[in-house]
Amino acid sequence: MLKKLSFRASYFLIILILFHLIGNIVWIKLNNTPPAWDQAAHTSKSILFSHFISSGDVASFIAGLDTHYGPFVFFLTGSVLAITGISIKIAQLMGTVFFVGTFIALYLIARDILHNKWVGVLSVFLFSFGLIIYDYSRLLLLDIPIVCFVLFGMYFFMKSHALKERIPALLMFLFIIMAIYTKIQAISYFVFPFLYAFIISVKKRNRAIFINLVLGVILVTVLFLPWIVYRWSAIVNYFSIVSIPEAGAYPTNILTFQYWIHYVKLTVNQIFTAPIFLMILFMGIMNGWKAKYPWKFFLIFQTVFIYLSYSILVHKDIRYIFPSVAIFTIIAGIWIESFIQKYRIIGITLLCIVVILSIGQYTASSFGFPRFLVNHLITVNVPILDDVTIFNTSGWPVVPYNSQEFPQRAILRNLDKIVHKGGERVRVAVLVSVPEFNGNNFYLYSLEKKQDYNLEFGGTDAYVFTSPQAAENYLNTFDYLLFSPDRAYMPYQLDVEAYRQIGVVIASKMKNHSFELISSYSLPSGKRIFMLKNMQPITP
C-alpha cells in the first residue's frame, strides 16, 4: 500500500523537516533558560572560534582547542557566529541543523540502499519524535551531530558496497573524520563496518575492499593523530572521569540480566515510551522480520554491536547509543512498512496511534498544549525493568521552554561596575552548580558580548578538600564568590562533598563578616544566588 504512494514520500519528509525546524526555532526563541554544563561549554568554545575567525585572535583559537572534545562542531558553529554575530540562540539552532541532517541521511539510506522511500519517512518520524532526541536537538550538544555523521558514514559505506568503490568509500572516511573530530569515541560506531569489510575482503578475496580499508584507516589515523597527541592528557583525564559510575543511577553488576537490558529500559523510557515501542515490536514479530531488504542483517548486527559495546561499559547514558537507536528506526521502518503491506487496516490503525501519541507528547511537553496532557508521567511497574514509561509530559527528558529571565547578565553587569571602579583584575568563584546556573554558563555569558570583563573564574577545584582549612584557603584566593544558601548543586556530582564543605565554611565566614553580602539574586526555581565579597587579604 505504501509503495503505491512512494512518489509522495519526499513530501512527507519535507513536512517533517518543516515541522521540527519551525518547532525548534519557536522553542529556542521562547526559551530563556541558560545552557546547562556541556552545552554552555560547547557554545563558549564556538564563540572563541568565532573571535578567531572574525578578528584573527590566536589566543581565542588556542583557548577553543583547550578541551577533550574534537573542535570540528565548535569551529563550524563559530564560523556561523562569525557571520551572524554572537548569539547563544543561533548556536543552539545549530543543533537543529544537524538534526535535519539525520533526517536526510536516514531517508537516503532507505531510498538508495533499501530502495523504499517510505521506510525512510517512517524511520525519520520515529527518530525525530524520540523524546530526548528532539530535546537534545534544541541545544548545542555533540550527540546529534555524531548521529548525523555516523548515518552519513553508514550510507556511504553501503553505497560503496562495503568499501569496494573508492569515491563513496572516501566519503565514508571523511564523515568518520568529522565524527571523531567531534567526539573521539565516535570511532567505536564504525568498528563493525570495518570488521564487516575486512571479512568480505578475505571471504571474496577482493583486493579493492582490502586496499580501500587500509588506505582509509591510514587516512583517518594521519589526520586525527595530531589531535590525539596535542590533547592526550585532557583526553585521558576525560575517560578517567566518565569511567566512574554514578552511584545508584544504573546497574553495575555485569553478571545480572538488568545490567544488559538497561539500555532497552532507557530507550523505552527516554525515547519511545512503552506503547510505541511495543507496537513496533508487535509489527516486527508478526511480519516485519520476514521482509527482504538488502543490507537488512548488516543494519541489525550494527545496531546490536553498538548496543552490546556500550552495555559492557559500567558508565551508562542513553546518548551513547543514539546512533544505535537511529539505525534501529530504519529496521523499525522496515517492520512497519512490511506489516502494513500485509495487514493494511490494522497496520494503518497502529501507525495512527503512534503518530497521535508522538505528536501529543511533543506539543504538550514542548509548548504546554493541549493543557490536559501537560505534566503527566504515567508508568507501570514491570518485573526486572521496574518502572516503564507509558506517557510522559512531566518536564523531563523533554524540557519545556522557560521565558523567565535569569540573573547571569545582571550579575555580570554588577561585576563589570566593580571591576571598572577598581581597575584591577577580579577573581570570581562560581560556587553554584545546577543546570540553569553554573560556572560554564556564567563564563559563556561573559563571552557573549565579545567583551573583556577583566574577570577570572574558578570553581570548587577539588572533589573533596582535605580539611575545612583547605577549603577556606582555597576560597580566600577569590575576590568575590557566587554562592547559594539553598544547596544549589546536583547530588550526583563527583565534587558534591567539596560543595558541602564550602557551604559550611562560607556560612561561618558570613557570620564573622569575613565574607560580606553585596547583592542577592533569585533563579526562577526560587533558589537564591548571593554575591559575596571576600574581606580578607587574598592569598598569593
C-alpha positions as CSV (number, residue, x, y, z in Angstrom):
1,M,0.0,0.0,0.0
2,L,2.8,2.4,0.9
3,K,4.8,1.5,-2.1
4,K,1.9,2.6,-4.3
5,L,2.3,6.1,-2.7
6,S,6.1,6.2,-2.8
7,F,6.1,9.2,-5.1
8,R,4.7,11.2,-2.3
9,A,7.2,10.1,0.4
10,S,9.5,13.1,-0.3
11,Y,6.6,15.4,0.5
12,F,6.2,13.8,3.9
13,L,9.9,14.2,4.5
14,I,9.7,17.9,3.8
15,I,6.7,18.2,6.1
16,L,8.7,16.5,8.9
17,I,11.7,18.8,8.3
18,L,9.5,21.9,8.3
19,F,7.6,20.7,11.4
20,H,10.7,20.2,13.5
21,L,12.6,23.2,12.1
22,I,9.7,25.6,12.9
23,G,9.1,23.9,16.2
24,N,12.7,24.2,17.3
25,I,13.0,27.8,16.1
26,V,9.9,28.8,18.1
27,W,11.1,26.9,21.2
28,I,14.6,28.4,21.1
29,K,13.1,31.9,20.5
30,L,10.7,31.5,23.5
31,N,13.2,29.8,25.8
32,N,15.5,31.9,28.1
33,T,16.9,29.1,30.2
34,P,20.7,29.3,30.1
35,P,22.5,26.4,28.5
36,A,23.5,23.7,31.1
37,W,27.0,22.5,31.7
38,D,28.0,20.8,28.4
39,Q,26.1,22.9,26.0
40,A,27.4,26.0,27.7
41,A,31.0,24.8,27.4
42,H,30.4,23.9,23.7
43,T,28.9,27.3,23.0
44,S,31.8,29.0,24.7
45,K,34.3,27.2,22.5
46,S,32.3,28.1,19.4
47,I,32.3,31.8,20.4
48,L,36.1,31.6,20.9
49,F,36.5,30.2,17.4
50,S,34.2,32.9,16.0
51,H,36.5,35.5,17.6
52,F,39.4,33.9,15.9
53,I,37.7,33.8,12.5
54,S,36.4,37.4,12.7
55,S,39.5,39.0,14.2
56,G,42.4,36.6,13.8
57,D,42.8,36.4,17.6
58,V,45.2,33.4,18.0
59,A,44.6,33.3,21.8
60,S,40.9,32.6,21.2
61,F,41.9,29.8,18.8
62,I,44.2,28.2,21.3
63,A,41.5,28.6,24.0
64,G,39.0,27.0,21.7
65,L,41.2,23.9,21.4
66,D,41.5,23.6,25.1
67,T,39.1,20.7,25.5
68,H,39.0,16.9,25.4
69,Y,36.4,17.1,22.6
70,G,37.3,17.5,19.0
71,P,36.9,21.0,17.6
72,F,35.0,20.3,14.4
73,V,31.5,21.2,15.5
74,F,32.8,24.2,17.6
75,F,34.7,25.5,14.6
76,L,31.7,25.0,12.3
77,T,29.4,26.8,14.7
78,G,32.0,29.5,15.3
79,S,32.1,30.1,11.5
80,V,28.3,30.7,11.5
81,L,28.6,33.0,14.5
82,A,31.3,35.0,12.8
83,I,28.8,35.7,10.0
84,T,25.6,36.2,12.1
85,G,27.2,37.8,15.1
86,I,27.5,36.2,18.6
87,S,24.2,34.7,19.7
88,I,23.6,31.9,22.1
89,K,20.3,31.1,20.4
90,I,21.9,30.8,16.9
91,A,24.5,28.5,18.4
92,Q,21.6,26.4,19.9
93,L,19.9,26.4,16.4
94,M,23.0,24.6,15.0
95,G,21.7,21.5,16.9
96,T,18.7,21.7,14.7
97,V,20.8,21.8,11.5
98,F,22.5,18.5,12.5
99,F,19.1,17.2,13.5
100,V,17.7,17.8,10.0
101,G,20.9,16.2,8.7
102,T,20.0,13.0,10.4
103,F,16.6,13.1,8.6
104,I,18.3,13.4,5.2
105,A,20.8,10.6,6.0
106,L,18.0,8.2,7.2
107,Y,15.9,9.0,4.1
108,L,18.9,8.4,1.7
109,I,19.7,5.1,3.3
110,A,16.1,3.9,2.8
111,R,15.8,5.4,-0.7
112,D,19.2,4.4,-2.2
113,I,20.2,1.4,-0.2
114,L,16.9,-0.3,0.7
115,H,15.0,1.1,-2.3
116,N,12.0,2.1,-0.3
117,K,11.3,5.8,0.4
118,W,8.5,5.1,2.9
119,V,10.9,3.2,5.1
120,G,12.9,6.4,5.2
121,V,9.9,8.5,6.1
122,L,8.8,6.1,8.9
123,S,12.4,6.0,10.2
124,V,12.7,9.8,10.2
125,F,9.3,10.1,12.0
126,L,10.3,7.5,14.7
127,F,13.7,9.0,15.3
128,S,12.6,12.7,15.2
129,F,9.8,12.1,17.8
130,G,12.0,10.3,20.3
131,L,11.6,12.3,23.5
132,I,15.2,13.0,24.5
133,I,16.2,13.1,20.8
134,Y,14.2,16.3,20.0
135,D,15.1,17.7,23.4
136,Y,18.8,17.5,22.6
137,S,18.2,18.8,19.1
138,R,17.4,22.2,20.5
139,L,20.7,22.6,22.2
140,L,24.3,22.8,21.1
141,L,25.3,19.3,22.2
142,L,27.6,16.9,20.3
143,D,25.4,13.8,20.3
144,I,23.0,14.8,17.5
145,P,25.9,15.8,15.2
146,I,27.6,12.4,16.0
147,V,24.4,10.6,14.8
148,C,24.4,12.7,11.7
149,F,28.0,11.9,10.8
150,V,27.6,8.2,11.7
151,L,24.5,7.9,9.5
152,F,26.1,9.5,6.5
153,G,29.2,7.4,7.1
154,M,27.0,4.3,7.1
155,Y,25.2,5.5,4.0
156,F,28.4,5.8,2.0
157,F,29.7,2.5,3.4
158,M,26.7,0.7,2.0
159,K,26.8,2.8,-1.2
160,S,30.4,1.7,-1.7
161,H,29.4,-1.9,-1.4
162,A,31.5,-2.4,1.8
163,L,34.3,-0.1,0.5
164,K,34.6,-1.7,-2.9
165,E,34.0,1.6,-4.7
166,R,36.6,4.2,-3.9
167,I,34.7,7.5,-4.1
168,P,31.9,6.6,-1.7
169,A,34.5,4.8,0.5
170,L,36.5,8.0,0.6
171,L,33.3,10.0,1.6
172,M,32.7,7.5,4.3
173,F,36.1,8.1,5.8
174,L,35.6,11.8,5.6
175,F,32.5,11.5,7.7
176,I,34.4,9.3,10.1
177,I,37.0,12.1,10.5
178,M,34.2,14.6,11.1
179,A,32.7,12.3,13.8
180,I,35.9,11.6,15.7
181,Y,36.9,15.3,15.5
182,T,33.6,15.9,17.3
183,K,34.0,13.1,19.9
184,I,36.9,10.6,19.9
185,Q,34.7,7.7,21.0
186,A,32.8,8.0,17.7
187,I,35.3,5.7,16.1
188,S,33.6,2.9,18.1
189,Y,30.5,3.2,15.9
190,F,32.5,2.2,12.8
191,V,34.2,-0.8,14.3
192,F,31.6,-3.3,13.0
193,P,31.6,-1.8,9.4
194,F,35.4,-2.2,9.4
195,L,35.2,-5.8,10.6
196,Y,32.4,-6.5,8.0
197,A,34.5,-5.0,5.2
198,F,37.6,-7.0,6.3
199,I,35.7,-10.3,6.4
200,I,34.1,-9.6,3.0
201,S,37.6,-8.8,1.5
202,V,39.0,-12.1,2.8
203,K,36.0,-14.2,2.0
204,K,35.6,-13.0,-1.5
205,R,39.3,-12.3,-2.0
206,N,38.5,-8.7,-3.0
207,R,41.7,-6.7,-3.1
208,A,39.9,-3.4,-3.8
209,I,37.9,-3.6,-0.5
210,F,41.1,-4.5,1.5
211,I,43.2,-1.8,-0.1
212,N,40.4,0.9,0.4
213,L,40.0,-0.2,4.1
214,V,43.8,0.0,4.8
215,L,44.1,3.4,3.0
216,G,41.1,4.7,4.8
217,V,42.4,3.7,8.2
218,I,45.7,5.3,7.4
219,L,44.0,8.5,6.3
220,V,41.9,8.7,9.5
221,T,45.0,7.9,11.6
222,V,47.2,10.5,9.9
223,L,44.5,13.2,10.1
224,F,43.5,12.5,13.7
225,L,46.8,11.6,15.3
226,P,48.0,15.2,15.7
227,W,44.9,16.0,17.8
228,I,45.4,12.9,20.0
229,V,49.0,13.9,20.7
230,Y,48.1,17.6,21.3
231,R,45.3,16.8,23.7
232,W,46.4,13.5,25.1
233,S,46.4,14.4,28.8
234,A,42.9,16.0,28.6
235,I,41.5,13.0,26.7
236,V,42.9,10.6,29.3
237,N,41.5,12.7,32.1
238,Y,38.1,12.8,30.4
239,F,37.9,9.0,30.1
240,S,39.1,8.5,33.7
241,I,36.2,10.7,34.8
242,V,33.4,9.2,32.6
243,S,34.5,5.7,33.7
244,I,33.4,6.4,37.2
245,P,29.9,5.1,37.7
246,E,27.2,7.3,39.3
247,A,26.1,5.6,42.5
248,G,22.6,4.2,42.2
249,A,22.0,5.6,38.7
250,Y,22.1,2.2,36.9
251,P,23.0,-1.5,37.4
252,T,26.7,-2.0,37.9
253,N,26.9,-5.8,38.3
254,I,27.8,-7.2,34.9
255,L,26.6,-10.6,35.8
256,T,22.9,-9.5,36.2
257,F,20.3,-9.5,33.5
258,Q,19.3,-5.9,34.4
259,Y,22.8,-4.8,33.5
260,W,22.5,-6.0,29.9
261,I,18.9,-4.7,29.3
262,H,19.4,-1.3,31.0
263,Y,19.7,0.4,27.6
264,V,16.5,-1.2,26.5
265,K,14.8,0.4,29.5
266,L,16.4,3.8,28.8
267,T,15.3,3.5,25.1
268,V,11.7,2.8,26.1
269,N,11.5,5.4,28.9
270,Q,13.5,8.3,27.4
271,I,12.9,7.9,23.7
272,F,9.8,5.9,22.5
273,T,7.6,5.1,25.6
274,A,6.3,1.6,26.1
275,P,3.1,1.7,23.9
276,I,5.1,2.9,20.8
277,F,7.9,0.5,21.4
278,L,5.6,-2.4,21.9
279,M,3.6,-1.6,18.7
280,I,6.9,-1.5,16.7
281,L,7.9,-4.9,18.2
282,F,4.5,-6.3,17.5
283,M,4.6,-5.4,13.8
284,G,8.2,-6.7,13.6
285,I,7.3,-10.1,15.2
286,M,4.1,-10.5,13.2
287,N,5.5,-9.9,9.8
288,G,8.4,-7.4,9.6
289,W,11.2,-10.0,10.3
290,K,10.2,-11.7,7.0
291,A,10.8,-8.6,4.9
292,K,13.6,-9.0,2.4
293,Y,15.8,-5.9,2.0
294,P,19.4,-5.5,1.0
295,W,21.7,-4.8,4.0
296,K,18.9,-5.6,6.5
297,F,21.0,-8.0,8.5
298,F,24.0,-5.7,8.4
299,L,21.9,-3.0,9.9
300,I,20.6,-5.4,12.6
301,F,24.1,-6.5,13.5
302,Q,25.4,-2.9,13.6
303,T,22.6,-2.0,16.0
304,V,23.3,-4.9,18.2
305,F,27.1,-4.4,18.1
306,I,26.8,-0.8,19.3
307,Y,24.3,-1.8,21.9
308,L,26.5,-4.5,23.4
309,S,29.7,-2.4,23.1
310,Y,28.2,0.3,25.3
311,S,26.4,-2.1,27.6
312,I,29.7,-3.6,28.6
313,L,30.8,-0.2,29.9
314,V,29.8,0.4,33.5
315,H,29.0,4.1,33.0
316,K,25.8,4.4,31.0
317,D,24.0,7.2,29.3
318,I,21.3,6.9,26.7
319,R,23.1,9.4,24.4
320,Y,25.9,6.9,23.9
321,I,23.6,4.7,21.9
322,F,21.9,7.4,19.9
323,P,23.5,6.0,16.7
324,S,22.2,2.5,17.5
325,V,18.7,4.0,18.1
326,A,18.8,5.8,14.8
327,I,19.8,2.6,12.9
328,F,17.1,0.7,14.8
329,T,14.5,3.2,13.5
330,I,15.4,2.1,10.0
331,I,14.8,-1.5,11.0
332,A,11.5,-0.4,12.6
333,G,10.5,1.4,9.4
334,I,11.0,-1.9,7.5
335,W,8.9,-3.7,10.1
336,I,6.1,-1.2,9.9
337,E,6.0,-0.9,6.1
338,S,6.0,-4.7,5.7
339,F,3.3,-5.1,8.3
340,I,1.1,-2.5,6.6
341,Q,1.6,-4.3,3.3
342,K,0.1,-7.5,4.7
343,Y,-2.3,-6.2,7.4
344,R,-3.4,-2.8,5.9
345,I,-6.2,-1.8,8.3
346,I,-4.5,-3.0,11.5
347,G,-1.2,-1.5,10.4
348,I,-2.5,1.9,9.5
349,T,-4.5,2.0,12.8
350,L,-1.4,1.2,14.8
351,L,0.6,3.7,12.9
352,C,-2.1,6.4,13.5
353,I,-1.9,5.6,17.2
354,V,1.9,6.0,17.1
355,V,1.6,9.4,15.3
356,I,-1.1,10.7,17.7
357,L,0.9,9.7,20.8
358,S,4.1,11.1,19.5
359,I,2.6,14.5,18.4
360,G,0.6,14.7,21.7
361,Q,3.7,14.2,23.8
362,Y,5.7,16.6,21.6
363,T,3.3,19.6,21.8
364,A,2.4,19.1,25.5
365,S,5.9,18.6,26.7
366,S,7.5,21.3,24.5
367,F,4.8,24.0,24.3
368,G,2.2,23.2,27.0
369,F,-0.8,22.4,24.8
370,P,-3.2,20.8,24.9
371,R,-3.3,21.7,28.6
372,F,-5.0,18.4,29.7
373,L,-1.9,16.5,28.5
374,V,0.7,18.7,30.3
375,N,2.7,17.5,33.3
376,H,1.8,13.8,33.2
377,L,4.1,10.9,33.9
378,I,2.3,7.5,33.6
379,T,4.4,4.5,34.4
380,V,3.8,0.8,35.2
381,N,6.0,-1.5,37.2
382,V,7.3,-4.4,35.2
383,P,9.3,-7.2,36.7
384,I,13.1,-6.8,36.0
385,L,12.6,-3.5,34.2
386,D,10.9,-1.8,37.2
387,D,9.1,1.5,36.2
388,V,8.3,1.6,32.5
389,T,7.0,4.8,30.9
390,I,3.6,4.8,29.2
391,F,3.2,8.5,28.7
392,N,5.5,11.4,29.6
393,T,5.0,15.2,29.5
394,S,6.5,15.7,33.0
395,G,9.2,18.1,32.1
396,W,11.9,15.5,31.7
397,P,13.6,14.3,29.5
398,V,11.8,16.9,27.3
399,V,12.3,20.3,29.0
400,P,9.6,22.9,28.3
401,Y,10.6,26.4,27.3
402,N,11.0,28.9,30.1
403,S,10.6,32.6,29.1
404,Q,11.6,34.0,32.5
405,E,14.8,36.0,32.9
406,F,17.8,34.5,34.6
407,P,20.3,36.6,36.6
408,Q,23.7,35.9,34.8
409,R,23.7,39.1,32.8
410,A,22.6,41.2,35.7
411,I,25.4,39.7,37.9
412,L,28.0,40.4,35.1
413,R,26.8,44.0,34.8
414,N,27.3,44.4,38.6
415,L,30.7,42.8,38.5
416,D,31.7,45.0,35.5
417,K,31.0,48.1,37.5
418,I,33.1,46.8,40.4
419,V,36.0,46.0,38.0
420,H,35.8,49.4,36.3
421,K,35.8,51.1,39.7
422,G,38.9,49.3,40.9
423,G,40.6,48.9,37.6
424,E,42.2,45.6,38.6
425,R,41.5,42.1,37.5
426,V,39.0,40.3,39.8
427,R,38.8,36.6,40.6
428,V,35.3,35.2,40.9
429,A,34.4,31.8,42.3
430,V,31.2,30.4,40.8
431,L,30.0,28.0,43.6
432,V,26.6,27.1,42.2
433,S,26.2,24.0,40.0
434,V,22.7,23.5,38.7
435,P,21.6,23.2,35.1
436,E,20.4,26.8,34.8
437,F,23.3,28.4,36.7
438,N,26.8,27.1,36.8
439,G,30.4,28.1,36.1
440,N,30.2,27.0,32.4
441,N,27.2,29.2,31.5
442,F,28.4,32.1,33.7
443,Y,31.6,32.1,31.7
444,L,29.5,31.8,28.5
445,Y,27.6,34.9,29.2
446,S,30.9,36.8,29.9
447,L,31.9,35.9,26.4
448,E,28.6,36.7,24.8
449,K,29.2,40.3,24.1
450,K,32.8,39.8,22.9
451,Q,33.8,42.0,25.9
452,D,36.7,41.6,28.3
453,Y,35.1,41.9,31.8
454,N,38.6,41.6,33.3
455,L,37.3,38.7,35.3
456,E,38.9,35.4,36.1
457,F,36.6,32.5,37.1
458,G,37.1,29.5,39.3
459,G,35.0,26.7,40.8
460,T,35.5,24.1,43.6
461,D,38.8,22.8,42.1
462,A,38.6,19.5,44.1
463,Y,36.3,16.6,44.6
464,V,36.9,16.9,48.3
465,F,39.0,19.2,50.5
466,T,41.4,17.6,53.0
467,S,40.1,19.8,55.8
468,P,37.9,22.9,56.5
469,Q,41.1,24.9,56.5
470,A,42.0,23.7,53.0
471,A,38.5,24.8,51.8
472,E,38.9,28.2,53.5
473,N,42.4,28.7,52.0
474,Y,41.0,28.0,48.5
475,L,38.1,30.4,48.9
476,N,40.5,33.1,50.1
477,T,42.1,33.1,46.7
478,F,39.0,34.8,45.3
479,D,37.8,38.4,45.5
480,Y,34.1,37.6,45.0
481,L,32.0,34.4,45.5
482,L,28.7,33.5,43.8
483,F,27.1,31.1,46.3
484,S,23.7,29.8,47.0
485,P,22.5,29.0,50.6
486,D,19.9,26.7,49.0
487,R,22.1,23.7,48.3
488,A,22.4,24.6,44.6
489,Y,24.3,21.6,43.4
490,M,23.4,18.2,42.0
491,P,23.6,15.2,44.3
492,Y,25.3,13.0,41.6
493,Q,28.2,15.4,41.1
494,L,31.7,14.0,41.7
495,D,32.6,17.1,43.7
496,V,29.4,17.1,45.8
497,E,31.4,16.7,49.1
498,A,33.5,19.7,48.2
499,Y,30.3,21.8,47.8
500,R,29.1,20.7,51.2
501,Q,32.5,21.7,52.8
502,I,32.4,25.0,51.1
503,G,28.9,25.7,52.3
504,V,29.9,25.2,55.9
505,V,33.0,27.4,55.6
506,I,31.0,30.2,53.8
507,A,28.2,30.1,56.5
508,S,30.9,30.5,59.2
509,K,32.7,33.4,57.4
510,M,29.5,35.2,56.7
511,K,28.7,35.2,60.5
512,N,32.1,36.7,61.3
513,H,31.8,39.2,58.4
514,S,34.8,37.8,56.5
515,F,32.5,37.4,53.5
516,E,30.2,40.4,53.0
517,L,26.9,40.1,51.1
518,I,26.9,42.6,48.3
519,S,23.8,41.6,46.5
520,S,21.3,38.8,46.1
521,Y,19.6,37.3,43.1
522,S,16.9,34.7,42.5
523,L,16.5,31.9,40.0
524,P,13.0,31.2,38.6
525,S,13.2,28.0,40.7
526,G,13.4,30.1,43.9
527,K,17.0,29.3,44.7
528,R,18.9,32.4,45.8
529,I,22.3,33.4,44.5
530,F,24.5,35.5,46.8
531,M,27.3,37.7,45.6
532,L,29.8,37.8,48.4
533,K,32.9,40.0,48.8
534,N,36.0,38.5,50.4
535,M,37.0,41.0,53.1
536,Q,40.2,39.1,53.9
537,P,43.6,39.5,52.1
538,I,43.9,37.4,49.0
539,T,46.3,34.5,49.3
540,P,49.0,34.7,46.6
